[in-house]
Amino acid sequence: MQTNARVGQVRQSRSGSRWTHGLLCMAGGAVILVTASPVLAVPSFSRQSGKSCSYCHTAFPELTAAGRKFKLEGYLLSNNEKVNQKTGDDTVLDINLIPALSAMLQVTDTFIKTQPDPTTASDGSDGKGIAAFPEEFSLFYGGEITPHMGAFIQATYAEGAFALDNTDIRYVAQVPLGDFHSLVLGLDANNNPTVQDAWNTTPAWGFPFAGSEATPGPSLGQQISSVGGAVAGVSGYAYLDDMIYAEAGVYRSSAGPDESIQGGAPYGRVAVDKEFGNHSVEIGSFGYSQRSYPAGTPAEGPRNWHNDVGADAQYQFVGEDHIVTTHATWIEERGRLDASVLAGGVSEPSSASKSLNVNAVYYFMRKVGLSVGYFSIEGNPDTLANAGSANGDPSAAGMVYEADYMPWRNTKFSLQYTAYAKYNGATKDYDGADRNAADNNTVMAMAWLMF
């Protein structure tokens, strides 16, 4: 399961206006601190495979090499009793006797250093902290559907309603290549670019793996990190020798997007992942390009255009007592916002942003974890699009520190501290009303249960 990002109507209802002018935020970057909620380590996978969560995860939701292989091969590993039917030599039914169902509960209490208006009690706040019970509650189907098809489907309850969240359905085939080579070919349908990815570096599954909706986030975001739940896509991929990965696909607008995609939005991904005993190293690149019309504007005339290109790297060591994983992700976006200029949503027709996310995660005995991450995002000033900044500069940077305790493989207690060095373009008085970047520093306590 991935915690980095809730998608669908739940996410859009909380962040719709932020993304209207199409400025991007990288996975695990500043905006994800506010919308983080991906989940991939669901207990239904353990029930199906008969293996502990630690087979696929260092500590949920981060994947091990075995977990990446399980995902890319279609979530099909099974040790369950099945209902089976054959017609002649053909298998016409082969399903798990135990449904591949599970649930997740996140409960948080969040404290912001200085509330924007400490005299006003809103969103459950008493001016000192905000408790969320639940922060999220999700139901999952995770596992085999047919002998060649598996799925990860998440429905999340928030703000009084359930909505479809991260969804990844794939059909796979193993292609014989002799005794020394292997090839997996797959077809994937999903609703969030990079939710199908197997590394914890891309926007859908990056660090921090969970967060609070109450944590302040700057106005600048990136398109590949913001369209989850508003698109539907299909892609094909190949995975050679458990090492070389390539994928290409296209996305179309789904229900309720902030911008309606014109035609299709292409997506591509390449990665090389090599294991050396207990060590593994991955380097890769990914990209997403979208031409669209803002919601409420006619589907003709000027359009918005966004082109995102990213690079990522991951190192992982999985020992008996010690686990170390490091991630690095860089995303650059270039675009034109002619449609948004015409609609009066932005003042500058050109958009550009760069984001960087670097972090390290350490676990001892899979019980005690310490994580630290640096994030930054920079973009060109726009006084209309970035109304919270006195000079229109949307840039932000900071650190995330987290301590985790896992008494059981499916239970995590976290204490997370987010510290901003820059917010909306400045360290001090970024809004012209004497509010400083550090006023948005946040402490979050979370209980995260998978069952």
C-alpha positions as CSV (number, residue, x, y, z in Angstrom):
1,M,0.0,0.0,0.0
2,Q,1.2,3.5,-0.5
3,T,0.6,6.3,1.7
4,N,1.9,9.1,-0.2
5,A,-1.3,10.1,-1.9
6,R,-5.0,9.8,-1.6
7,V,-6.7,10.3,-5.0
8,G,-10.2,10.6,-6.5
9,Q,-13.0,12.8,-5.3
10,V,-11.6,12.8,-1.7
11,R,-8.4,14.4,-2.8
12,Q,-9.9,16.7,-5.4
13,S,-12.4,18.2,-2.9
14,R,-9.5,19.3,-0.7
15,S,-7.0,20.5,-3.3
16,G,-9.0,21.4,-6.4
17,S,-8.2,25.1,-6.7
18,R,-4.5,24.6,-5.9
19,W,-4.0,22.7,-9.1
20,T,-6.1,24.8,-11.4
21,H,-3.2,26.6,-13.1
22,G,-1.2,23.3,-13.4
23,L,1.9,24.1,-11.4
24,L,3.5,20.8,-10.2
25,C,4.7,19.1,-7.0
26,M,7.0,16.1,-6.9
27,A,6.2,13.0,-5.0
28,G,7.0,13.4,-1.4
29,G,7.5,17.1,-2.0
30,A,5.9,20.0,-0.2
31,V,2.3,19.6,-1.4
32,I,2.3,15.8,-0.7
33,L,2.9,16.6,2.9
34,V,-0.7,17.8,2.9
35,T,-2.3,15.1,0.7
36,A,-0.1,12.2,1.6
37,S,-1.9,8.8,2.0
38,P,-0.8,6.1,-0.4
39,V,-1.1,2.5,0.8
40,L,0.2,-0.7,-0.8
41,A,1.0,-3.1,2.1
42,V,-2.4,-4.5,2.6
43,P,-3.0,-7.7,4.7
44,S,-5.0,-9.3,1.9
45,F,-1.8,-9.9,0.1
46,S,-0.5,-11.8,3.1
47,R,-3.7,-13.8,3.4
48,Q,-3.4,-14.8,-0.3
49,S,0.3,-15.6,-0.4
50,G,0.7,-17.1,3.1
51,K,3.7,-14.9,3.7
52,S,4.4,-12.2,6.3
53,C,4.2,-8.5,5.5
54,S,8.0,-8.4,5.8
55,Y,8.3,-10.6,2.7
56,C,7.3,-7.7,0.5
57,H,8.0,-4.7,2.8
58,T,10.8,-3.3,4.8
59,A,8.1,-1.5,6.9
60,F,4.8,-0.8,5.2
61,P,4.4,0.7,2.7
62,E,8.0,0.6,1.4
63,L,8.7,-2.4,-0.9
64,T,11.6,-4.9,-0.8
65,A,12.9,-6.5,-4.0
66,A,10.5,-9.4,-3.5
67,G,7.6,-6.9,-3.1
68,R,8.5,-5.1,-6.3
69,K,8.6,-8.5,-8.1
70,F,5.2,-9.5,-6.6
71,K,3.7,-6.2,-7.8
72,L,5.1,-6.3,-11.3
73,E,4.1,-9.9,-11.8
74,G,0.5,-9.0,-11.1
75,Y,-0.1,-9.7,-7.4
76,L,-0.6,-13.4,-8.3
77,L,1.5,-15.3,-5.7
78,S,-1.0,-17.5,-3.9
79,N,-1.1,-20.2,-1.3
80,N,-4.8,-20.1,-0.7
81,E,-7.4,-22.8,-1.2
82,K,-9.3,-22.0,-4.4
83,V,-12.6,-22.6,-6.2
84,N,-11.5,-24.2,-9.5
85,Q,-13.4,-25.3,-12.5
86,K,-12.2,-26.8,-15.8
87,T,-13.8,-27.5,-19.2
88,G,-11.7,-30.1,-20.8
89,D,-8.1,-28.9,-20.5
90,D,-9.1,-25.3,-20.0
91,T,-9.4,-23.6,-16.6
92,V,-12.6,-21.5,-16.7
93,L,-12.6,-20.5,-13.0
94,D,-9.8,-20.2,-10.5
95,I,-10.5,-17.8,-7.6
96,N,-9.4,-17.6,-4.0
97,L,-11.8,-19.2,-1.5
98,I,-11.0,-16.4,1.0
99,P,-11.8,-12.9,-0.5
100,A,-8.7,-10.7,-0.9
101,L,-10.1,-8.0,1.4
102,S,-8.6,-5.8,4.0
103,A,-8.9,-2.4,5.7
104,M,-6.8,0.5,6.9
105,L,-7.3,3.1,9.7
106,Q,-5.2,6.2,10.2
107,V,-5.8,8.5,13.3
108,T,-3.8,11.7,13.7
109,D,-3.3,14.6,16.0
110,T,-1.6,17.6,14.3
111,F,-0.1,20.7,15.9
112,I,0.9,23.7,13.8
113,K,3.4,26.1,15.3
114,T,1.3,29.2,14.7
115,Q,-2.3,28.8,13.4
116,P,-3.1,31.3,10.6
117,D,-5.9,32.7,12.7
118,P,-5.5,31.3,16.3
119,T,-8.7,33.1,17.4
120,T,-10.9,31.1,15.0
121,A,-11.9,27.5,15.7
122,S,-12.3,25.8,12.3
123,D,-11.9,22.4,10.7
124,G,-12.0,20.9,14.2
125,S,-9.2,23.1,15.5
126,D,-9.0,24.7,18.9
127,G,-6.2,27.0,17.8
128,K,-3.6,24.6,19.2
129,G,-4.1,21.3,17.4
130,I,-6.3,19.3,15.0
131,A,-7.4,15.7,15.7
132,A,-8.7,13.5,12.9
133,F,-10.5,10.3,13.8
134,P,-10.2,9.0,11.2
135,E,-7.6,10.8,9.2
136,E,-8.4,8.1,6.7
137,F,-10.4,4.9,6.6
138,S,-9.9,2.6,3.6
139,L,-11.2,-0.7,2.3
140,F,-9.1,-2.7,-0.1
141,Y,-9.2,-5.5,-2.6
142,G,-5.7,-6.7,-3.1
143,G,-4.8,-9.9,-4.9
144,E,-5.4,-12.3,-7.7
145,I,-8.6,-12.0,-9.9
146,T,-7.8,-14.7,-12.5
147,P,-4.6,-16.7,-13.1
148,H,-3.1,-13.8,-15.1
149,M,-4.9,-10.8,-13.6
150,G,-4.5,-9.1,-10.2
151,A,-5.5,-5.8,-8.6
152,F,-4.9,-3.3,-5.9
153,I,-8.2,-1.3,-5.4
154,Q,-8.6,1.2,-2.6
155,A,-11.8,3.0,-1.5
156,T,-11.3,5.7,1.1
157,Y,-13.7,7.4,3.5
158,A,-13.0,11.0,4.2
159,E,-15.2,14.1,4.6
160,G,-18.3,12.0,5.2
161,A,-18.2,9.9,2.0
162,F,-16.4,6.9,0.4
163,A,-14.7,7.5,-3.0
164,L,-12.5,5.4,-5.2
165,D,-8.8,5.9,-4.3
166,N,-5.6,4.5,-5.8
167,T,-6.5,1.7,-8.2
168,D,-4.1,-0.6,-10.1
169,I,-5.4,-3.5,-12.2
170,R,-3.0,-5.5,-14.3
171,Y,-2.8,-8.5,-16.7
172,V,0.5,-10.2,-16.9
173,A,2.2,-13.0,-19.0
174,Q,5.5,-14.8,-18.3
175,V,7.4,-15.2,-21.6
176,P,9.9,-18.1,-21.7
177,L,13.4,-17.0,-22.7
178,G,15.5,-20.1,-21.9
179,D,17.2,-21.1,-18.7
180,F,19.0,-17.8,-18.0
181,H,16.6,-15.0,-18.8
182,S,13.0,-14.0,-17.8
183,L,10.5,-11.6,-19.3
184,V,7.3,-10.3,-17.8
185,L,4.9,-8.5,-20.1
186,G,2.0,-6.6,-18.5
187,L,-1.0,-4.4,-19.3
188,D,-2.0,-2.0,-16.6
189,A,-5.1,0.1,-16.0
190,N,-5.0,2.7,-13.2
191,N,-6.3,6.1,-12.1
192,N,-3.1,7.9,-11.0
193,P,0.2,8.2,-13.0
194,T,3.0,6.3,-11.1
195,V,0.5,4.4,-8.8
196,Q,1.6,1.3,-10.9
197,D,5.3,2.0,-10.2
198,A,7.2,-0.5,-8.0
199,W,9.8,1.9,-6.5
200,N,9.3,4.3,-3.6
201,T,10.6,7.3,-5.6
202,T,7.8,8.3,-7.8
203,P,4.9,10.7,-6.8
204,A,2.3,8.1,-5.9
205,W,4.5,6.2,-3.4
206,G,7.3,8.5,-2.3
207,F,8.4,9.8,1.1
208,P,6.8,10.8,3.5
209,F,4.6,7.8,3.3
210,A,1.8,9.3,5.3
211,G,0.8,12.7,6.5
212,S,-2.0,14.9,7.9
213,E,-4.4,17.0,5.9
214,A,-3.9,19.7,8.5
215,T,-0.2,20.2,7.6
216,P,0.1,23.5,5.7
217,G,1.2,23.2,2.1
218,P,2.4,25.9,-0.3
219,S,0.5,26.8,-3.4
220,L,2.9,25.3,-5.9
221,G,2.4,21.8,-7.2
222,Q,3.3,19.7,-10.2
223,Q,0.8,18.1,-12.7
224,I,2.0,14.5,-12.4
225,S,1.5,14.7,-8.7
226,S,-2.0,16.3,-8.8
227,V,-4.1,14.4,-11.4
228,G,-4.7,11.2,-9.4
229,G,-8.3,10.3,-9.4
230,A,-9.1,12.7,-12.2
231,V,-7.7,10.5,-15.0
232,A,-7.9,7.0,-16.3
233,G,-5.0,5.4,-18.1
234,V,-3.8,2.2,-19.7
235,S,-0.1,1.3,-20.2
236,G,1.9,-1.7,-21.4
237,Y,5.2,-2.7,-19.7
238,A,8.1,-5.1,-20.0
239,Y,10.3,-6.4,-17.1
240,L,13.4,-8.2,-18.3
241,D,15.6,-10.4,-16.0
242,D,14.1,-8.8,-12.9
243,M,16.3,-5.8,-13.8
244,I,15.2,-3.7,-16.8
245,Y,11.8,-2.1,-16.8
246,A,10.1,-0.1,-19.5
247,E,6.5,1.2,-19.7
248,A,4.5,3.4,-22.0
249,G,0.8,4.5,-21.7
250,V,-1.8,7.2,-22.1
251,Y,-4.3,8.9,-19.8
252,R,-7.7,10.4,-20.4
253,S,-9.8,12.7,-18.2
254,S,-12.1,10.9,-15.7
255,A,-14.8,12.3,-13.5
256,G,-14.5,15.8,-12.1
257,P,-11.0,16.9,-13.2
258,D,-9.7,20.4,-12.6
259,E,-8.6,20.4,-16.2
260,S,-10.0,18.4,-19.1
261,I,-7.3,16.6,-21.1
262,Q,-7.4,17.1,-24.8
263,G,-6.9,13.8,-26.6
264,G,-4.6,11.7,-24.5
265,A,-1.8,12.5,-22.1
266,P,1.2,10.2,-22.7
267,Y,3.2,8.7,-19.8
268,G,6.5,6.8,-20.0
269,R,8.9,5.1,-17.5
270,V,12.2,3.4,-17.6
271,A,14.3,1.9,-14.8
272,V,17.2,-0.4,-14.1
273,D,17.2,-2.2,-10.8
274,K,20.1,-4.5,-9.9
275,E,20.4,-6.7,-6.8
276,F,23.8,-7.5,-5.1
277,G,23.1,-9.9,-2.3
278,N,21.3,-7.8,0.4
279,H,21.8,-4.7,-1.6
280,S,19.8,-3.2,-4.5
281,V,20.3,-0.1,-6.6
282,E,17.8,1.5,-9.0
283,I,18.1,4.5,-11.4
284,G,15.4,5.6,-13.7
285,S,13.4,8.3,-15.4
286,F,9.7,9.1,-16.1
287,G,7.6,11.6,-17.9
288,Y,4.1,12.9,-18.3
289,S,2.7,15.4,-20.9
290,Q,-0.8,16.9,-20.8
291,R,-2.7,19.4,-23.0
292,S,-5.9,20.5,-21.4
293,Y,-8.6,23.0,-20.9
294,P,-9.4,24.4,-17.4
295,A,-12.7,23.4,-15.9
296,G,-15.5,25.8,-16.9
297,T,-13.8,26.9,-20.1
298,P,-14.8,25.9,-23.7
299,A,-13.0,23.0,-25.2
300,E,-11.7,25.2,-28.0
301,G,-9.3,28.0,-28.5
302,P,-6.3,28.4,-26.1
303,R,-5.1,25.4,-24.1
304,N,-2.8,24.8,-21.2
305,W,0.2,22.5,-21.7
306,H,2.3,20.8,-19.1
307,N,5.4,18.6,-19.7
308,D,6.9,16.8,-16.7
309,V,10.3,15.0,-16.8
310,G,11.6,13.2,-13.8
311,A,14.7,11.3,-12.7
312,D,14.9,9.0,-9.7
313,A,17.4,6.7,-7.8
314,Q,17.0,4.3,-4.9
315,Y,19.5,2.3,-2.8
316,Q,18.3,-0.4,-0.4
317,F,20.0,-2.7,2.1
318,V,17.9,-5.3,3.8
319,G,19.7,-7.2,6.5
320,E,18.5,-9.4,9.4
321,D,18.6,-6.6,11.9
322,H,19.2,-3.4,9.9
323,I,17.4,-2.0,6.9
324,V,18.5,1.2,5.1
325,T,16.8,2.8,2.1
326,T,17.6,6.1,0.4
327,H,15.5,7.8,-2.3
328,A,16.1,10.7,-4.6
329,T,13.6,12.2,-7.0
330,W,13.9,15.3,-9.3
331,I,11.1,16.6,-11.5
332,E,11.1,19.5,-13.9
333,E,8.0,20.9,-15.5
334,R,7.7,23.3,-18.5
335,G,4.4,24.6,-19.8
336,R,2.1,27.2,-21.2
337,L,-1.0,28.4,-19.5
338,D,-2.7,30.4,-22.3
339,A,-6.2,29.1,-21.3
340,S,-5.7,30.0,-17.7
341,V,-4.5,33.5,-18.6
342,L,-7.6,34.0,-20.7
343,A,-9.8,32.8,-17.9
344,G,-8.1,35.1,-15.4
345,G,-6.6,32.4,-13.2
346,V,-3.0,33.3,-13.7
347,S,-1.0,36.3,-14.8
348,E,1.9,34.7,-16.6
349,P,1.5,32.5,-19.7
350,S,4.7,30.5,-19.1
351,S,5.1,28.1,-16.3
352,A,8.2,26.4,-15.0
353,S,9.0,24.5,-11.8
354,K,11.7,22.2,-10.4
355,S,11.4,19.9,-7.4
356,L,13.8,17.8,-5.4
357,N,13.1,15.2,-2.8
358,V,16.0,13.4,-1.0
359,N,15.5,11.1,2.0
360,A,16.7,8.2,4.0
361,V,14.8,5.6,6.0
362,Y,16.4,3.3,8.6
363,Y,14.8,0.4,10.6
364,F,16.2,-1.7,13.4
365,M,14.7,-5.2,13.8
366,R,11.7,-3.9,11.7
367,K,10.4,-2.3,14.9
368,V,12.1,1.1,15.4
369,G,12.4,3.4,12.4
370,L,14.0,6.8,11.8
371,S,13.6,8.9,8.7
372,V,14.8,12.2,7.4
373,G,14.0,14.0,4.2
374,Y,14.7,17.2,2.4
375,F,12.2,18.7,-0.1
376,S,12.3,21.8,-2.3
377,I,10.2,23.2,-5.1
378,E,10.8,26.3,-7.1
379,G,8.6,28.0,-9.7
380,N,8.3,31.3,-11.6
381,P,6.4,34.1,-9.8
382,D,2.7,34.7,-10.6
383,T,0.8,37.2,-8.5
384,L,-2.6,35.8,-9.4
385,A,-1.9,32.1,-9.1
386,N,0.1,32.5,-5.8
387,A,-2.1,34.9,-3.8
388,G,-0.7,33.7,-0.5
389,S,2.7,35.1,-1.4
390,A,3.4,38.8,-1.2
391,N,5.6,38.7,-4.3
392,G,3.9,35.9,-6.1
393,D,6.8,33.5,-5.6
394,P,5.5,30.0,-4.8
395,S,8.8,28.3,-3.9
396,A,9.1,26.2,-0.7
397,A,11.8,24.1,1.0
398,G,12.1,22.2,4.2
399,M,12.8,19.0,6.1
400,V,10.7,16.1,7.3
401,Y,11.8,14.1,10.4
402,E,9.9,10.9,11.5
403,A,10.2,8.3,14.2
404,D,8.2,5.1,13.9
405,Y,7.5,2.2,16.3
406,M,6.0,-1.1,14.9
407,P,5.1,-3.5,17.7
408,W,3.5,-5.7,15.0
409,R,4.1,-6.0,11.3
410,N,0.7,-4.4,10.5
411,T,0.7,-1.6,13.2
412,K,2.7,1.6,13.1
413,F,2.9,4.5,15.5
414,S,4.6,7.6,14.1
415,L,5.7,11.0,15.2
416,Q,6.5,13.4,12.3
417,Y,7.9,16.9,12.3
418,T,7.8,19.1,9.2
419,A,10.1,22.2,9.3
420,Y,9.9,24.9,6.6
421,A,13.0,26.9,5.6
422,K,11.1,28.7,2.9
423,Y,7.3,29.0,2.2
424,N,5.7,30.9,-0.6
425,G,9.0,32.3,-1.7
426,A,10.4,33.7,1.5
427,T,11.8,32.8,4.9
428,K,10.1,35.7,6.7
429,D,7.0,37.7,6.1
430,Y,6.1,35.7,3.0
431,D,2.5,37.0,2.9
432,G,3.1,40.6,3.8
433,A,1.3,40.1,7.1
434,D,4.4,39.1,9.2
435,R,3.8,35.4,8.8
436,N,7.1,33.4,8.5
437,A,7.9,30.1,6.9
438,A,8.6,28.5,10.3
439,D,5.1,29.4,11.5
440,N,3.9,26.5,9.4
441,N,6.1,24.0,11.1
442,T,4.0,21.0,12.1
443,V,4.1,18.1,14.6
444,M,1.9,15.1,13.7
445,A,1.3,12.0,15.8
446,M,-0.3,9.1,13.9
447,A,-1.6,5.6,14.6
448,W,-1.7,3.5,11.4
449,L,-3.5,0.1,11.6
450,M,-3.7,-2.4,8.7
451,F,-6.1,-5.4,9.2
